[in-house]
């Protein structure tokens, strides 16, 4: 898969950063827990924004029967890695990968039951445009789930807040649970829940918001 097949998106990462990220964070217990965190149903159509190397996508696919999962990512190298890993998976026929960022999602309106962001919301280039797209593609009463580390408890978060250098740009307000909840409220999501899950190697905040029925 060659980079020149794709339009260069502002949010794309270079190959070296992508490979380093995947090596450290590509396959975590957190990703395996994703179906549980988002109360996945086996018939649902799911879209994962910023799917990375596809770990959450594969976990979701393994829990689907008639459903399908789409992973999008702005970085061609990520999609190459995700595709290579997924082609070996027995559930690969229930998976599609697309080159896109959150701000322009190439799927039909009202086509998804669930839209997911696993540790990616704070990386979106334009979060307002991204959530407008989420609302467009969600079916009425569909849900958006943000799964994140408990960033506010981390040393790295406090260092970043103090102004330390960072190789990957992000919106630090969207590393806070209150920041995410307030954002979803401002965009019109309803029945917002703000939960946390704690176990070794899978500590996460899980924030869910629903699109209006009509």
N, C-alpha and C positions, 0 to 999 in steps of 0.2 A: 504494500500500500504506500503510494508515494505522496509526499506533501503537496506536490504541484497539482494533484487532483482536486484540491480543496481551495475555496476562497479563504484567505488568511483572516481569521476573526481576531478582534482586539483582545479577547480573553484567552487566546491560545497560549500554551506554554511551549518553551523550547524542548527539544528532545532530551537534553541532559537533565533538566529539571523534572521532566515527566518520568524518566527512568529512575531517578533518585527517589521521587515521591512514591512510585509504585513499589520499589524495593522496601521502603520503610513502612508504608501505610496501605499498600494495595490489597492485602488479604488479612482482615481482622475479624475477631469474633463478633464485633459490632455489626459487620456486614451480614454475617450469618443470622443474626437476630432480627434483621430488617423486616421479614414477613410478620414476625410476632409484634414488633413495635408498631406496625401500621395496620394491624388487624386485617391482614390480607384475606380475601375470599378467593377460592380457586378459579372462579370464572371472570375475574376482573381484568380490565385493560389498564395497564400501568405504564407510566412514563417516569423514568429516573433522570433528573437533570444533573449534569456533571457526573456521569456514570463512572468516570475513571477507567480502571482496568476491568470493570464489569462484575466485581464481587457481589454487590447487592443485587444486580440484575440476575445473576445465576442463582442466587439464593431464592429470589422471588420465583423465577422460572421453575425451580424444583418443587414449588408449592402450588403450581397452577395445573388445572385440568383443561378447561376450555378457554382459559384466559391467554393473554399475551403481554409481554413486557418489552418496552422500547427504551433503550438507553441512548441519551444524547450527550455529546461532549464537544467543546469547541476545538480540542487539540487532536490533530490527525494521529499523532503517535499514540495517544491514549486509545483511540479507536482501533488502531492496529494491534496493540497489546490485548485489548478486550476481545477482539474478534478471534485472535489466535488462541486465547485461552478458552473461549466459549465454544469454538468449533469442535472441541474434544468432549464437550459436555453432552450427556444423553438428552438433555432438555433443550438443546440449541434451536430446535424448530419453533419454539415458543418465544424466541428472542430476535429482536431487530436492533441494529445500531445505526444511528444517523449522526451526521456531522452538523452540529448546530449548538448555539448558545441559548440561554434562557430567554433572551430578548426576541428571538424569532424562531419559533418551534414549528417544524414542517409536518404537522399533523392536523387533521380536520378538527373544526370546532365541535365541542361537546362530544368528543370521542373517547375520553378517558374517565375511568372511575376514580383513579388515584394518581396523583402526581407527587413525586417524592424528591427530596433534596437531602442527601446524606453528607454532612460536613461540607456543603457547597454554597449555601445561601450567601454567606459573607464574601464569596468570591465573584458573585454576579456583577457584571459591569454596570448595569442599570436595573436595580431591584424593582423599581416601580413598573418599568416596561416588562420585566420578567414576570411579575405577578399578574399583570394584565393578560399576558399570554397564558399563564396558568388558568386564570378564570375563563378565558376563551375556550380552552381545550377540555376543561372539566365538564362532565355531564351535570345537569341540575342535581344538587345534593351530593355531588362528588367532593372528595376531600384532598387537601394538600397537607402533607406531613413533612416537617423538618426534623431530621434526626441529627443531633450534634453531640460532640463531646461536651462535658460540663466545663466549658472554657474558663469560666470565671474562677474556678478552683485551681487552675493550672499556673505554674510558675511562668510559662511562656506567655500567657495572656497578660499577666501583670508587667512583664518585661516589655511587651509590645506597647502596652498602654503608656509606659514610661518613655517610649520613643526609641526603642532599640531597632536596629535595621532588620528588615524582613525581605526575603527574596520573592515572596508571593504576595501580591497586593491583596488587601481585603478590607472590608468595612467592619471595624471592630465593634460598632454598636450592634451588629447582627451576629456577634459572638455572645451576646447576652440574651437570656431568656426573655426578660422584659422587653428588650428591643425587638425581638421577633414577634412576640405577642402584640405589642403596640402597632407594629407594621401590619400584621394581618387584620387587626381591627380597622385600621385606617383604610384598608383596601376592600372592606366590606365582607370579610369572612365572618361566619357566625359559629356558635357552639365551640368556641376555641378552648381546647384543653392544653394544660401545661403540666407534663408529668416528667418523672425521672426514673431511670432504671439503674440499679447498682449491683454489679457483681464483678468479680475479678476479670479484667480485660474486656469488659463490655459495660462501661458506665456511660450513660447517655441522657440527654434531654430529648423528649419527644413532644413536639408541639403540633397539634392538629387543628386545622380550620376547615370549615365546610362552605362550599358555594351555596348560595340561595337556591331553593327548589325551583323558583320561577323567576 
